[in-house]
């Protein structure tokens, strides 16, 4: 029994004294770091169609990995950033762009939140004005005021 405890203690001590494991960074898929930088710059402009709140540069979804590979291949073929973005937009629509252009089809996307905020503020202002004009008999009395004696002393 004592030898078992010593063995466990020695194993724990050896694990603690062992040097920290050093993780290596994953090598880029392209041998050319300039090409890989261009891939990541374009990938930062494209939305992951699976995650939807990440770019394909940030996403680890299989589709995002495939789209990055496709961007890498298109850059290797000599296509420009504009051509790649146009290809992706033609294939997946404006939704694939992380910052879609302002067009009549995307007005609701761009201006909808501001319209909702303005509508909420106008509604709040109208409700507060209406309540300010009401007399006290439209409101329920506080529990302390129910006997008419006013607030009670502690």
Buried (B, 14 or more C-beta within 10 A) or exposed (E): EEEEEEEEEEEEEEEEEEEEEEEEEEEBEBEEEEBBEBBBEBBEBBBBBEBEEBBBBEBEBEEBBEBBEBBBEBBEEEBEBEEBBEBBBEEBEEEBBBEBEEEEEBEEEEEEEEEEEEEEEEEEEEEEEEEEEEEEEEEEEEEEEEEEEEEEEE
